[in-house]
Amino acid sequence: MISVAALLALTGPAAAVCKGAPQAPAADYLADENAHRALRDEMGVPMPTAPEHITIYAEGGHLETTRISIVATRAPDGRWPMAQ
């Protein structure tokens, strides 16, 4: 199942979620890359440096907080390669 944050990241904040619902500013949905970097530093995973990339960061939970950082990078030939 795709989370709401992932859908918003893929479709953009202007996508219609509910007819007539007010649209929040894009900044409300865009994660600061510092959150990605902090989590990745804790895990010893480098932040990709490709100029074209899509990032998805989520943090939440009920009794335990879970954080995720997903970064998809675009190769110079235009492909979005799978991670090895």
Biopython code that builds the backbone (N, CA, C, O; Angstrom):
import numpy as np
from Bio.PDB.StructureBuilder import StructureBuilder

atoms = [
    (1, "MET", "N", (0.843, -1.174, 0.000)),
    (1, "MET", "CA", (0.000, 0.000, 0.000)),
    (1, "MET", "C", (0.890, 1.239, 0.000)),
    (1, "MET", "O", (1.871, 1.297, 0.742)),
    (2, "ILE", "N", (0.562, 2.210, -0.810)),
    (2, "ILE", "CA", (1.332, 3.446, -0.894)),
    (2, "ILE", "C", (0.777, 4.441, 0.123)),
    (2, "ILE", "O", (-0.432, 4.657, 0.204)),
    (3, "SER", "N", (1.672, 5.034, 0.887)),
    (3, "SER", "CA", (1.236, 5.990, 1.904)),
    (3, "SER", "C", (0.812, 7.304, 1.257)),
    (3, "SER", "O", (1.151, 7.583, 0.107)),
    (4, "VAL", "N", (0.080, 8.091, 2.000)),
    (4, "VAL", "CA", (-0.374, 9.396, 1.527)),
    (4, "VAL", "C", (0.823, 10.277, 1.196)),
    (4, "VAL", "O", (0.810, 10.988, 0.191)),
    (5, "ALA", "N", (1.864, 10.238, 2.036)),
    (5, "ALA", "CA", (3.048, 11.062, 1.784)),
    (5, "ALA", "C", (3.699, 10.691, 0.462)),
    (5, "ALA", "O", (4.136, 11.567, -0.284)),
    (6, "ALA", "N", (3.766, 9.392, 0.167)),
    (6, "ALA", "CA", (4.363, 8.954, -1.097)),
    (6, "ALA", "C", (3.518, 9.417, -2.274)),
    (6, "ALA", "O", (4.057, 9.878, -3.281)),
    (7, "LEU", "N", (2.222, 9.301, -2.158)),
    (7, "LEU", "CA", (1.345, 9.749, -3.240)),
    (7, "LEU", "C", (1.484, 11.241, -3.481)),
    (7, "LEU", "O", (1.539, 11.688, -4.626)),
    (8, "LEU", "N", (1.542, 12.015, -2.399)),
    (8, "LEU", "CA", (1.693, 13.458, -2.551)),
    (8, "LEU", "C", (3.039, 13.802, -3.169)),
    (8, "LEU", "O", (3.133, 14.724, -3.979)),
    (9, "ALA", "N", (4.080, 13.069, -2.796)),
    (9, "ALA", "CA", (5.398, 13.318, -3.373)),
    (9, "ALA", "C", (5.405, 13.006, -4.864)),
    (9, "ALA", "O", (6.075, 13.688, -5.639)),
    (10, "LEU", "N", (4.668, 11.983, -5.266)),
    (10, "LEU", "CA", (4.649, 11.587, -6.663)),
    (10, "LEU", "C", (3.702, 12.432, -7.505)),
    (10, "LEU", "O", (3.978, 12.677, -8.679)),
    (11, "THR", "N", (2.594, 12.878, -6.929)),
    (11, "THR", "CA", (1.605, 13.616, -7.708)),
    (11, "THR", "C", (1.694, 15.117, -7.505)),
    (11, "THR", "O", (1.205, 15.887, -8.331)),
    (12, "GLY", "N", (2.311, 15.534, -6.419)),
    (12, "GLY", "CA", (2.442, 16.961, -6.149)),
    (12, "GLY", "C", (1.296, 17.477, -5.311)),
    (12, "GLY", "O", (0.215, 16.889, -5.297)),
    (13, "PRO", "N", (1.527, 18.578, -4.609)),
    (13, "PRO", "CA", (0.522, 19.125, -3.715)),
    (13, "PRO", "C", (-0.693, 19.694, -4.424)),
    (13, "PRO", "O", (-1.715, 19.939, -3.783)),
    (14, "ALA", "N", (-0.609, 19.913, -5.746)),
    (14, "ALA", "CA", (-1.759, 20.460, -6.472)),
    (14, "ALA", "C", (-2.729, 19.368, -6.916)),
    (14, "ALA", "O", (-3.801, 19.677, -7.436)),
    (15, "ALA", "N", (-2.379, 18.109, -6.723)),
    (15, "ALA", "CA", (-3.270, 17.020, -7.129)),
    (15, "ALA", "C", (-4.536, 17.050, -6.284)),
    (15, "ALA", "O", (-4.491, 17.331, -5.087)),
    (16, "ALA", "N", (-5.653, 16.760, -6.915)),
    (16, "ALA", "CA", (-6.927, 16.762, -6.195)),
    (16, "ALA", "C", (-7.007, 15.527, -5.308)),
    (16, "ALA", "O", (-6.993, 14.400, -5.802)),
    (17, "VAL", "N", (-7.090, 15.739, -4.006)),
    (17, "VAL", "CA", (-7.216, 14.632, -3.067)),
    (17, "VAL", "C", (-8.691, 14.427, -2.753)),
    (17, "VAL", "O", (-9.202, 13.313, -2.863)),
    (18, "CYS", "N", (-9.360, 15.471, -2.373)),
    (18, "CYS", "CA", (-10.797, 15.440, -2.108)),
    (18, "CYS", "C", (-11.404, 16.667, -2.789)),
    (18, "CYS", "O", (-10.920, 17.785, -2.618)),
    (19, "LYS", "N", (-12.448, 16.449, -3.548)),
    (19, "LYS", "CA", (-13.079, 17.554, -4.245)),
    (19, "LYS", "C", (-13.523, 18.621, -3.241)),
    (19, "LYS", "O", (-14.232, 18.329, -2.278)),
    (20, "GLY", "N", (-13.099, 19.839, -3.481)),
    (20, "GLY", "CA", (-13.481, 20.948, -2.609)),
    (20, "GLY", "C", (-12.581, 21.131, -1.402)),
    (20, "GLY", "O", (-12.726, 22.115, -0.676)),
    (21, "ALA", "N", (-11.642, 20.201, -1.164)),
    (21, "ALA", "CA", (-10.746, 20.338, -0.014)),
    (21, "ALA", "C", (-9.712, 21.413, -0.306)),
    (21, "ALA", "O", (-9.193, 21.475, -1.420)),
    (22, "PRO", "N", (-9.398, 22.262, 0.667)),
    (22, "PRO", "CA", (-8.388, 23.294, 0.438)),
    (22, "PRO", "C", (-7.023, 22.644, 0.237)),
    (22, "PRO", "O", (-6.707, 21.635, 0.868)),
    (23, "GLN", "N", (-6.227, 23.224, -0.636)),
    (23, "GLN", "CA", (-4.895, 22.696, -0.904)),
    (23, "GLN", "C", (-3.886, 23.378, 0.013)),
    (23, "GLN", "O", (-3.861, 24.604, 0.122)),
    (24, "ALA", "N", (-3.056, 22.576, 0.669)),
    (24, "ALA", "CA", (-2.013, 23.106, 1.539)),
    (24, "ALA", "C", (-0.829, 23.549, 0.693)),
    (24, "ALA", "O", (-0.627, 23.028, -0.404)),
    (25, "PRO", "N", (-0.043, 24.499, 1.183)),
    (25, "PRO", "CA", (1.155, 24.907, 0.452)),
    (25, "PRO", "C", (2.103, 23.728, 0.264)),
    (25, "PRO", "O", (2.165, 22.836, 1.111)),
    (26, "ALA", "N", (2.835, 23.722, -0.835)),
    (26, "ALA", "CA", (3.744, 22.618, -1.140)),
    (26, "ALA", "C", (4.754, 22.403, -0.017)),
    (26, "ALA", "O", (5.149, 21.267, 0.246)),
    (27, "ALA", "N", (5.171, 23.462, 0.641)),
    (27, "ALA", "CA", (6.168, 23.340, 1.706)),
    (27, "ALA", "C", (5.693, 22.434, 2.840)),
    (27, "ALA", "O", (6.519, 21.871, 3.559)),
    (28, "ASP", "N", (4.385, 22.282, 3.014)),
    (28, "ASP", "CA", (3.862, 21.409, 4.053)),
    (28, "ASP", "C", (4.155, 19.941, 3.758)),
    (28, "ASP", "O", (4.129, 19.113, 4.668)),
    (29, "TYR", "N", (4.430, 19.608, 2.504)),
    (29, "TYR", "CA", (4.644, 18.219, 2.121)),
    (29, "TYR", "C", (6.085, 17.910, 1.746)),
    (29, "TYR", "O", (6.441, 16.742, 1.591)),
    (30, "LEU", "N", (6.903, 18.914, 1.599)),
    (30, "LEU", "CA", (8.274, 18.700, 1.164)),
    (30, "LEU", "C", (9.201, 18.567, 2.367)),
    (30, "LEU", "O", (9.290, 19.475, 3.193)),
    (31, "ALA", "N", (9.889, 17.435, 2.462)),
    (31, "ALA", "CA", (10.798, 17.203, 3.569)),
    (31, "ALA", "C", (12.111, 17.944, 3.338)),
    (31, "ALA", "O", (12.607, 18.021, 2.214)),
    (32, "ASP", "N", (12.646, 18.471, 4.388)),
    (32, "ASP", "CA", (13.952, 19.094, 4.351)),
    (32, "ASP", "C", (14.987, 17.974, 4.166)),
    (32, "ASP", "O", (14.902, 16.946, 4.839)),
    (33, "GLU", "N", (15.952, 18.157, 3.274)),
    (33, "GLU", "CA", (16.949, 17.103, 3.052)),
    (33, "GLU", "C", (17.772, 16.841, 4.303)),
    (33, "GLU", "O", (18.436, 15.809, 4.392)),
    (34, "ASN", "N", (17.745, 17.752, 5.271)),
    (34, "ASN", "CA", (18.464, 17.520, 6.524)),
    (34, "ASN", "C", (17.912, 16.305, 7.254)),
    (34, "ASN", "O", (18.671, 15.581, 7.897)),
    (35, "ALA", "N", (16.608, 16.065, 7.169)),
    (35, "ALA", "CA", (16.007, 14.895, 7.810)),
    (35, "ALA", "C", (16.541, 13.616, 7.170)),
    (35, "ALA", "O", (16.850, 12.651, 7.869)),
    (36, "HIS", "N", (16.651, 13.609, 5.836)),
    (36, "HIS", "CA", (17.233, 12.454, 5.136)),
    (36, "HIS", "C", (18.675, 12.244, 5.584)),
    (36, "HIS", "O", (19.078, 11.133, 5.928)),
    (37, "ARG", "N", (19.442, 13.329, 5.574)),
    (37, "ARG", "CA", (20.867, 13.225, 5.907)),
    (37, "ARG", "C", (21.074, 12.730, 7.340)),
    (37, "ARG", "O", (21.937, 11.886, 7.582)),
    (38, "ALA", "N", (20.289, 13.247, 8.293)),
    (38, "ALA", "CA", (20.430, 12.833, 9.691)),
    (38, "ALA", "C", (20.153, 11.341, 9.857)),
    (38, "ALA", "O", (20.923, 10.636, 10.510)),
    (39, "LEU", "N", (19.063, 10.859, 9.274)),
    (39, "LEU", "CA", (18.731, 9.435, 9.384)),
    (39, "LEU", "C", (19.792, 8.587, 8.708)),
    (39, "LEU", "O", (20.226, 7.577, 9.261)),
    (40, "ARG", "N", (20.214, 8.988, 7.519)),
    (40, "ARG", "CA", (21.213, 8.214, 6.775)),
    (40, "ARG", "C", (22.563, 8.229, 7.492)),
    (40, "ARG", "O", (23.281, 7.230, 7.463)),
    (41, "ASP", "N", (22.918, 9.336, 8.130)),
    (41, "ASP", "CA", (24.164, 9.383, 8.911)),
    (41, "ASP", "C", (24.101, 8.385, 10.070)),
    (41, "ASP", "O", (25.072, 7.677, 10.336)),
    (42, "GLU", "N", (22.957, 8.331, 10.756)),
    (42, "GLU", "CA", (22.788, 7.383, 11.862)),
    (42, "GLU", "C", (22.961, 5.938, 11.403)),
    (42, "GLU", "O", (23.485, 5.100, 12.137)),
    (43, "MET", "N", (22.511, 5.656, 10.169)),
    (43, "MET", "CA", (22.565, 4.298, 9.651)),
    (43, "MET", "C", (23.841, 4.002, 8.865)),
    (43, "MET", "O", (24.074, 2.858, 8.473)),
    (44, "GLY", "N", (24.669, 5.021, 8.631)),
    (44, "GLY", "CA", (25.888, 4.833, 7.852)),
    (44, "GLY", "C", (25.630, 4.654, 6.368)),
    (44, "GLY", "O", (26.413, 4.011, 5.669)),
    (45, "VAL", "N", (24.523, 5.226, 5.882)),
    (45, "VAL", "CA", (24.153, 5.129, 4.464)),
    (45, "VAL", "C", (24.342, 6.510, 3.829)),
    (45, "VAL", "O", (23.740, 7.481, 4.286)),
    (46, "PRO", "N", (25.165, 6.611, 2.786)),
    (46, "PRO", "CA", (25.402, 7.931, 2.184)),
    (46, "PRO", "C", (24.171, 8.469, 1.450)),
    (46, "PRO", "O", (23.348, 7.711, 0.938)),
    (47, "MET", "N", (24.076, 9.777, 1.415)),
    (47, "MET", "CA", (23.025, 10.446, 0.654)),
    (47, "MET", "C", (23.472, 10.488, -0.803)),
    (47, "MET", "O", (24.567, 10.976, -1.083)),
    (48, "PRO", "N", (22.658, 9.989, -1.747)),
    (48, "PRO", "CA", (23.043, 10.056, -3.159)),
    (48, "PRO", "C", (23.291, 11.500, -3.593)),
    (48, "PRO", "O", (22.667, 12.433, -3.087)),
    (49, "THR", "N", (24.211, 11.662, -4.537)),
    (49, "THR", "CA", (24.587, 13.004, -4.975)),
    (49, "THR", "C", (24.145, 13.309, -6.400)),
    (49, "THR", "O", (24.535, 14.336, -6.955)),
    (50, "ALA", "N", (23.341, 12.440, -7.003)),
    (50, "ALA", "CA", (22.879, 12.667, -8.373)),
    (50, "ALA", "C", (22.094, 13.978, -8.433)),
    (50, "ALA", "O", (21.309, 14.264, -7.530)),
    (51, "PRO", "N", (22.293, 14.776, -9.484)),
    (51, "PRO", "CA", (21.592, 16.057, -9.575)),
    (51, "PRO", "C", (20.078, 15.897, -9.727)),
    (51, "PRO", "O", (19.326, 16.757, -9.270)),
    (52, "GLU", "N", (19.618, 14.817, -10.358)),
    (52, "GLU", "CA", (18.183, 14.581, -10.498)),
    (52, "GLU", "C", (17.794, 13.423, -9.583)),
    (52, "GLU", "O", (18.282, 12.302, -9.729)),
    (53, "HIS", "N", (16.903, 13.723, -8.635)),
    (53, "HIS", "CA", (16.484, 12.696, -7.701)),
    (53, "HIS", "C", (15.111, 13.020, -7.121)),
    (53, "HIS", "O", (14.647, 14.160, -7.139)),
    (54, "ILE", "N", (14.492, 11.977, -6.612)),
    (54, "ILE", "CA", (13.207, 12.101, -5.923)),
    (54, "ILE", "C", (13.427, 11.561, -4.521)),
    (54, "ILE", "O", (13.984, 10.476, -4.347)),
    (55, "THR", "N", (12.990, 12.316, -3.521)),
    (55, "THR", "CA", (13.157, 11.863, -2.146)),
    (55, "THR", "C", (11.805, 11.712, -1.469)),
    (55, "THR", "O", (10.886, 12.501, -1.691)),
    (56, "ILE", "N", (11.704, 10.690, -0.646)),
    (56, "ILE", "CA", (10.501, 10.470, 0.167)),
    (56, "ILE", "C", (10.985, 10.214, 1.590)),
    (56, "ILE", "O", (11.759, 9.289, 1.837)),
    (57, "TYR", "N", (10.524, 11.040, 2.518)),
    (57, "TYR", "CA", (10.874, 10.890, 3.929)),
    (57, "TYR", "C", (9.582, 10.806, 4.720)),
    (57, "TYR", "O", (8.649, 11.576, 4.492)),
    (58, "ALA", "N", (9.537, 9.871, 5.642)),
    (58, "ALA", "CA", (8.356, 9.748, 6.494)),
    (58, "ALA", "C", (8.805, 9.445, 7.918)),
    (58, "ALA", "O", (9.806, 8.765, 8.144)),
    (59, "GLU", "N", (8.039, 9.967, 8.867)),
    (59, "GLU", "CA", (8.323, 9.735, 10.270)),
    (59, "GLU", "C", (6.990, 9.664, 10.995)),
    (59, "GLU", "O", (6.141, 10.540, 10.829)),
    (60, "GLY", "N", (6.804, 8.636, 11.786)),
    (60, "GLY", "CA", (5.557, 8.526, 12.525)),
    (60, "GLY", "C", (5.447, 7.198, 13.238)),
    (60, "GLY", "O", (6.378, 6.392, 13.235)),
    (61, "GLY", "N", (4.326, 6.987, 13.833)),
    (61, "GLY", "CA", (4.096, 5.747, 14.553)),
    (61, "GLY", "C", (3.116, 5.959, 15.683)),
    (61, "GLY", "O", (2.565, 7.045, 15.859)),
    (62, "HIS", "N", (2.911, 4.913, 16.438)),
    (62, "HIS", "CA", (1.989, 4.987, 17.571)),
    (62, "HIS", "C", (2.771, 4.828, 18.866)),
    (62, "HIS", "O", (2.984, 5.806, 19.583)),
    (63, "LEU", "N", (3.199, 3.617, 19.173)),
    (63, "LEU", "CA", (3.988, 3.396, 20.377)),
    (63, "LEU", "C", (5.486, 3.450, 20.102)),
    (63, "LEU", "O", (6.299, 3.517, 21.024)),
    (64, "GLU", "N", (5.829, 3.420, 18.840)),
    (64, "GLU", "CA", (7.233, 3.467, 18.425)),
    (64, "GLU", "C", (7.332, 4.314, 17.165)),
    (64, "GLU", "O", (6.511, 4.177, 16.258)),
    (65, "THR", "N", (8.321, 5.179, 17.104)),
    (65, "THR", "CA", (8.507, 6.032, 15.934)),
    (65, "THR", "C", (9.328, 5.291, 14.880)),
    (65, "THR", "O", (10.362, 4.697, 15.186)),
    (66, "THR", "N", (8.858, 5.336, 13.650)),
    (66, "THR", "CA", (9.555, 4.753, 12.516)),
    (66, "THR", "C", (9.901, 5.874, 11.555)),
    (66, "THR", "O", (9.076, 6.747, 11.287)),
    (67, "ARG", "N", (11.119, 5.850, 11.036)),
    (67, "ARG", "CA", (11.553, 6.846, 10.056)),
    (67, "ARG", "C", (12.035, 6.122, 8.810)),
    (67, "ARG", "O", (12.700, 5.090, 8.904)),
    (68, "ILE", "N", (11.701, 6.662, 7.639)),
    (68, "ILE", "CA", (12.189, 6.095, 6.376)),
    (68, "ILE", "C", (12.717, 7.218, 5.495)),
    (68, "ILE", "O", (12.236, 8.350, 5.541)),
    (69, "SER", "N", (13.708, 6.877, 4.699)),
    (69, "SER", "CA", (14.277, 7.798, 3.724)),
    (69, "SER", "C", (14.477, 7.011, 2.443)),
    (69, "SER", "O", (15.266, 6.068, 2.401)),
    (70, "ILE", "N", (13.762, 7.399, 1.404)),
    (70, "ILE", "CA", (13.877, 6.753, 0.097)),
    (70, "ILE", "C", (14.372, 7.806, -0.885)),
    (70, "ILE", "O", (13.813, 8.900, -0.962)),
    (71, "VAL", "N", (15.420, 7.476, -1.636)),
    (71, "VAL", "CA", (15.952, 8.389, -2.635)),
    (71, "VAL", "C", (16.110, 7.632, -3.941)),
    (71, "VAL", "O", (16.870, 6.666, -4.017)),
    (72, "ALA", "N", (15.395, 8.067, -4.965)),
    (72, "ALA", "CA", (15.524, 7.498, -6.309)),
    (72, "ALA", "C", (16.335, 8.487, -7.135)),
    (72, "ALA", "O", (16.039, 9.681, -7.146)),
    (73, "THR", "N", (17.357, 7.991, -7.827)),
    (73, "THR", "CA", (18.212, 8.863, -8.629)),
    (73, "THR", "C", (18.069, 8.533, -10.109)),
    (73, "THR", "O", (17.814, 7.391, -10.492)),
    (74, "ARG", "N", (18.237, 9.553, -10.920)),
    (74, "ARG", "CA", (18.121, 9.397, -12.368)),
    (74, "ARG", "C", (19.516, 9.349, -12.985)),
    (74, "ARG", "O", (20.350, 10.215, -12.721)),
    (75, "ALA", "N", (19.764, 8.339, -13.803)),
    (75, "ALA", "CA", (21.058, 8.178, -14.473)),
    (75, "ALA", "C", (21.172, 9.185, -15.623)),
    (75, "ALA", "O", (20.158, 9.688, -16.107)),
    (76, "PRO", "N", (22.395, 9.480, -16.058)),
    (76, "PRO", "CA", (22.590, 10.428, -17.170)),
    (76, "PRO", "C", (21.850, 10.026, -18.450)),
    (76, "PRO", "O", (21.507, 10.884, -19.263)),
    (77, "ASP", "N", (21.602, 8.711, -18.633)),
    (77, "ASP", "CA", (20.885, 8.264, -19.850)),
    (77, "ASP", "C", (19.366, 8.384, -19.701)),
    (77, "ASP", "O", (18.625, 7.991, -20.601)),
    (78, "GLY", "N", (18.899, 8.924, -18.572)),
    (78, "GLY", "CA", (17.469, 9.148, -18.371)),
    (78, "GLY", "C", (16.741, 8.028, -17.649)),
    (78, "GLY", "O", (15.563, 8.170, -17.319)),
    (79, "ARG", "N", (17.427, 6.906, -17.395)),
    (79, "ARG", "CA", (16.788, 5.786, -16.687)),
    (79, "ARG", "C", (16.807, 6.026, -15.180)),
    (79, "ARG", "O", (17.658, 6.748, -14.661)),
    (80, "TRP", "N", (15.863, 5.413, -14.497)),
    (80, "TRP", "CA", (15.807, 5.420, -13.038)),
    (80, "TRP", "C", (16.185, 3.994, -12.612)),
    (80, "TRP", "O", (15.304, 3.156, -12.421)),
    (81, "PRO", "N", (17.503, 3.710, -12.460)),
    (81, "PRO", "CA", (17.941, 2.334, -12.186)),
    (81, "PRO", "C", (17.520, 1.834, -10.817)),
    (81, "PRO", "O", (17.325, 2.606, -9.878)),
    (82, "MET", "N", (17.385, 0.518, -10.735)),
    (82, "MET", "CA", (17.071, -0.134, -9.468)),
    (82, "MET", "C", (18.329, -0.133, -8.599)),
    (82, "MET", "O", (19.447, -0.235, -9.103)),
    (83, "ALA", "N", (18.128, -0.019, -7.303)),
    (83, "ALA", "CA", (19.260, -0.087, -6.377)),
    (83, "ALA", "C", (19.813, -1.495, -6.347)),
    (83, "ALA", "O", (19.060, -2.461, -6.475)),
    (84, "GLN", "N", (21.105, -1.623, -6.182)),
    (84, "GLN", "CA", (21.749, -2.934, -6.121)),
    (84, "GLN", "C", (21.784, -3.426, -4.699)),
    (84, "GLN", "O", (22.290, -4.517, -4.436)),
]
sb = StructureBuilder()
sb.init_structure("model")
sb.init_model(0)
sb.init_chain("A")
sb.init_seg("    ")
for serial, (resi, resn, name, xyz) in enumerate(atoms, 1):
    if name == "N":
        sb.init_residue(resn, " ", resi, " ")
    sb.init_atom(name, np.array(xyz, "f"), 0.0, 1.0, " ", f" {name:<3s}", serial, name[0])
structure = sb.get_structure()
